[in-house]
Amino acid sequence: MSAARISLLTVLSLLAFAGNSVLCRIALKETEIDAATFTSVRLISGALVLCLISIVFRREQQGKGNWTSAFALFVYAAAFSFAYISLSAATGALILFASVQATMIGHSVWSGDRFQAPQILGLGLAFTGLVGLLLPGLSSPPLIPSVLMLASGVAWAVYTLRGKGAGDPTRVTSGNFLRAAVVSLPLLVLFLSDLNFDSAGMVYAIASGAIASGLGYSLWYSVLPWLKATNAATVQLSVPMIAAFGGILMLGESLTLRFVFASVAILGGIALLLTNKTESKPPQR
């Protein structure tokens, strides 16, 4: 694959990831759709697109989903939607990203990895930024939605960790999306009195599932083998910033000094962690 194509697919994937935050926030703020409906429609439309891609682009490598991973995927999507009832696109994306990375790093430490001084500095910097973002104050995000987004990030990290080595990523993801869509049906029953199938909101939910999730994940999986581990992790640092600009352009959201300082601390700390962690390992053969 050419360098230009790799760059293009990477950019499109990152735009799709950030687009999930913006589309969800627009739907729940600007339309009448409820979070439960948004979650189910997103999962169903994502499953349909991923299944279609798996059928059209047949690969030798096999893979299928499982119910445990599907449940983690459902928790991620549901907590994500309910958090965005109140959180801005930028704040939600930053909390999600920090939570995912914290869980992945925690798993790495649990598995026996040891950090050097620069990595410990990065971890402390990122933690300080997250605490600073969530501390009570006039510009702090609401607590319960923030906790929901933290839970969403943990669930996504669990889903990611369970997916390593499970087979063809697109096939596995399509199977998990199908199962997660089934798991989401009781959520509709639980919030039956609050359901609102707003037509504009449904369009945003379908776009989030079919384009930003289904197509976005497929693009990412296609380019991932061509990216070094450091590059793949580091380029994702841009997702919260892309979501922030999307929120400014499409929702008129403003950036607070608290968010800017927290972003610098969190993203800078994680970048330091990722770079030094990768450099501290011997070359893989």
C-alpha positions in Angstrom: 0.0 0.0 0.0 1.4 3.4 -1.0 2.2 6.0 1.7 -0.4 8.4 0.2 -3.1 5.8 0.5 -2.1 4.9 4.1 -2.2 8.5 5.1 -5.6 9.0 3.5 -7.2 5.9 5.1 -5.7 6.9 8.4 -7.1 10.4 8.3 -10.6 9.1 7.2 -10.5 6.6 10.1 -9.7 9.3 12.6 -12.4 11.6 11.3 -14.9 8.7 11.6 -13.9 8.0 15.2 -14.3 11.7 16.1 -17.5 11.8 14.1 -19.1 9.4 16.5 -18.8 11.9 19.3 -20.1 14.8 17.2 -23.0 12.9 15.6 -24.1 11.5 19.0 -24.0 15.0 20.6 -25.8 16.6 17.7 -28.6 14.0 17.8 -29.1 14.2 21.5 -28.9 18.0 21.7 -30.6 19.1 18.5 -33.2 16.4 17.9 -35.8 14.6 20.0 -34.3 11.1 19.7 -33.5 9.4 23.1 -30.3 7.8 24.1 -31.6 4.2 24.2 -33.0 4.5 20.6 -29.8 6.1 19.4 -27.7 3.2 20.9 -29.8 0.5 19.3 -30.0 2.1 15.9 -26.3 2.8 15.9 -25.5 -0.9 16.7 -28.0 -2.3 14.2 -26.8 -0.1 11.4 -23.2 -0.7 12.2 -23.8 -4.5 12.2 -25.5 -4.3 8.8 -22.7 -2.4 7.2 -20.0 -4.6 8.7 -21.8 -7.8 7.7 -22.1 -6.4 4.1 -18.4 -5.5 4.1 -17.5 -9.0 5.3 -19.6 -10.6 2.6 -18.3 -8.4 -0.3 -14.6 -8.5 0.8 -14.2 -12.1 1.5 -10.9 -13.0 3.2 -9.1 -16.2 3.9 -8.8 -15.4 7.6 -11.8 -16.4 9.6 -13.3 -14.9 12.8 -16.5 -14.5 14.6 -17.8 -12.6 17.6 -18.8 -13.8 21.1 -21.4 -12.7 23.6 -18.9 -11.5 26.2 -17.2 -9.1 23.8 -20.7 -8.1 22.5 -21.8 -7.1 26.0 -18.6 -5.0 26.4 -19.4 -3.3 23.1 -23.0 -2.7 24.2 -21.9 -1.2 27.5 -19.5 1.1 25.6 -22.2 2.3 23.2 -25.0 2.7 25.8 -22.8 4.6 28.3 -21.4 6.7 25.4 -24.9 7.7 24.3 -26.3 8.5 27.8 -23.2 10.5 28.7 -23.6 12.7 25.6 -27.0 13.9 26.8 -25.0 16.4 28.9 -21.3 16.4 27.8 -19.9 18.5 25.0 -18.4 16.6 22.1 -14.9 17.7 23.0 -15.1 16.8 26.7 -16.8 13.5 26.1 -14.1 12.5 23.5 -11.3 13.5 25.8 -12.7 11.6 28.8 -13.4 8.5 26.6 -9.8 8.5 25.2 -8.2 9.0 28.6 -10.3 6.2 30.1 -9.5 3.8 27.3 -5.8 4.5 27.5 -5.7 4.2 31.3 -7.4 0.8 31.2 -5.0 -0.4 28.5 -2.0 0.8 30.5 -3.4 -0.7 33.6 -3.7 -4.1 31.9 -0.2 -3.7 30.6 1.2 -3.2 34.1 -0.9 -6.1 35.4 0.6 -8.3 32.7 4.1 -7.5 33.9 5.3 -4.4 32.0 7.4 -1.9 34.1 7.6 1.8 33.5 10.8 3.9 33.3 11.0 7.4 34.7 9.7 9.2 31.6 6.7 6.9 31.5 5.9 7.5 35.2 6.1 11.2 34.5 3.7 10.8 31.5 1.3 8.8 33.6 1.3 11.4 36.4 0.8 14.2 33.9 -2.2 12.5 32.3 -3.7 11.6 35.6 -3.3 15.2 36.8 -5.0 16.5 33.6 -8.0 14.1 34.1 -8.4 15.0 37.7 -8.1 18.7 36.9 -10.8 18.3 34.2 -13.2 16.6 36.5 -12.7 18.6 39.7 -15.8 20.6 40.7 -16.0 24.1 39.4 -17.9 26.5 37.2 -16.5 24.9 34.0 -16.3 21.3 35.1 -18.4 18.7 33.2 -21.3 17.2 35.1 -20.3 14.3 37.3 -22.7 11.5 36.4 -22.3 11.8 32.6 -18.5 12.0 33.1 -18.6 8.7 35.1 -20.7 7.2 32.3 -18.1 8.2 29.7 -15.3 6.8 31.9 -17.3 3.5 32.1 -17.7 3.6 28.3 -13.9 3.9 27.9 -13.3 1.0 30.2 -15.8 -1.1 28.3 -14.2 -0.2 24.9 -10.7 -1.1 26.3 -12.0 -4.5 27.5 -13.6 -5.0 24.1 -10.3 -4.1 22.4 -8.2 -6.4 24.6 -10.5 -9.3 24.1 -10.4 -8.8 20.3 -6.6 -9.3 20.0 -5.8 -12.5 18.0 -9.5 -13.4 17.6 -9.3 -13.6 13.8 -10.3 -11.2 11.0 -11.1 -7.9 12.7 -14.0 -7.0 10.4 -15.6 -10.4 10.7 -15.2 -10.4 14.5 -16.5 -6.9 14.8 -19.5 -7.6 12.6 -20.4 -10.6 14.8 -20.0 -8.6 17.9 -22.1 -5.7 16.6 -24.9 -8.2 15.7 -24.9 -9.7 19.2 -24.6 -6.2 20.8 -27.7 -5.1 18.8 -29.6 -8.0 20.3 -28.3 -7.1 23.8 -29.5 -3.6 23.3 -33.2 -4.6 22.8 -33.9 -4.9 26.6 -32.6 -1.3 26.9 -35.5 -0.2 24.7 -37.9 -2.0 26.9 -36.4 -0.5 30.0 -36.8 3.1 28.6 -40.0 2.3 26.8 -41.8 5.4 28.1 -39.0 7.7 26.9 -38.5 6.3 23.4 -38.7 8.9 20.6 -38.1 7.8 17.0 -37.3 11.3 15.8 -36.6 11.1 12.1 -33.6 13.6 12.1 -32.2 11.8 15.1 -32.5 8.5 13.4 -30.5 9.8 10.5 -27.7 10.8 12.8 -27.8 7.4 14.6 -27.6 5.6 11.3 -24.7 7.7 10.2 -23.0 7.1 13.4 -23.5 3.3 13.1 -23.1 2.8 9.4 -20.4 5.4 8.5 -18.5 6.5 11.6 -18.6 3.0 13.3 -19.0 0.3 10.6 -17.1 1.9 7.7 -14.7 3.7 10.1 -13.6 0.6 11.9 -13.2 -1.2 8.6 -11.0 1.5 7.2 -8.9 1.5 10.4 -8.5 -2.3 10.4 -7.4 -2.1 6.7 -4.6 0.4 7.4 -3.6 -0.8 10.9 -1.2 -3.6 9.6 0.7 -0.9 7.8 1.2 1.3 10.8 3.8 0.8 13.5 2.4 0.3 17.0 3.7 3.7 18.1 2.2 5.5 15.1 -1.2 3.7 15.4 -1.5 4.7 19.1 -0.1 8.2 18.7 -2.2 9.3 15.8 -5.3 8.5 17.9 -4.3 11.4 20.2 -5.8 13.6 17.5 -9.3 12.2 17.9 -10.4 14.4 20.9 -9.0 17.5 19.2 -10.9 16.6 15.9 -14.1 16.1 18.0 -13.5 19.5 19.7 -13.3 21.3 16.4 -16.3 19.4 15.2 -18.2 20.6 18.2 -17.2 24.2 17.6 -18.1 24.2 14.0 -21.3 22.2 14.1 -22.7 22.8 17.6 -21.2 26.2 18.5 -19.4 24.7 21.5 -16.7 26.8 23.1 -13.3 25.6 24.5 -12.7 26.5 28.2 -9.2 27.1 29.6 -9.8 24.1 31.9 -10.4 21.9 28.8 -7.3 23.2 27.0 -5.0 22.7 30.0 -6.5 19.2 30.7 -6.0 18.3 27.0 -2.4 19.3 27.0 -1.7 17.4 30.2 -3.7 14.2 29.2 -2.6 13.9 25.6 0.9 15.0 26.3 1.2 12.5 29.2 -0.2 9.7 27.1 2.1 10.6 24.2 5.1 10.4 26.5 3.9 7.0 27.8 3.3 5.5 24.4 6.6 6.7 22.9 8.8 5.7 25.8 7.0 2.4 26.3 7.5 1.4 22.8 11.1 2.5 22.7 11.9 0.6 25.9 11.0 -2.7 24.3 13.4 -4.7 22.1 12.6 -4.8 18.4 10.0 -7.4 17.4 11.1 -10.0 14.8 
